[in-house]
């Protein structure tokens, strides 16, 4: 619930995010994750490789 309370997923990122304006629309489909409905971390997806391997 950090995002709902702070406006960011990680408090250290607050300095990089502007606060919402009063007339800024909300995404009507936005909702917190519900583990009884949402399945996205089942352990079958391989991790994302962020760096290319070093050359031999």
Secondary structure, 3 states (H helix, E strand, C coil): CHHHHHCCCCHHHHHHCCCCCCCCCCCCCCCCCCCCCCCCCCCCCCCCCCCCCCCC
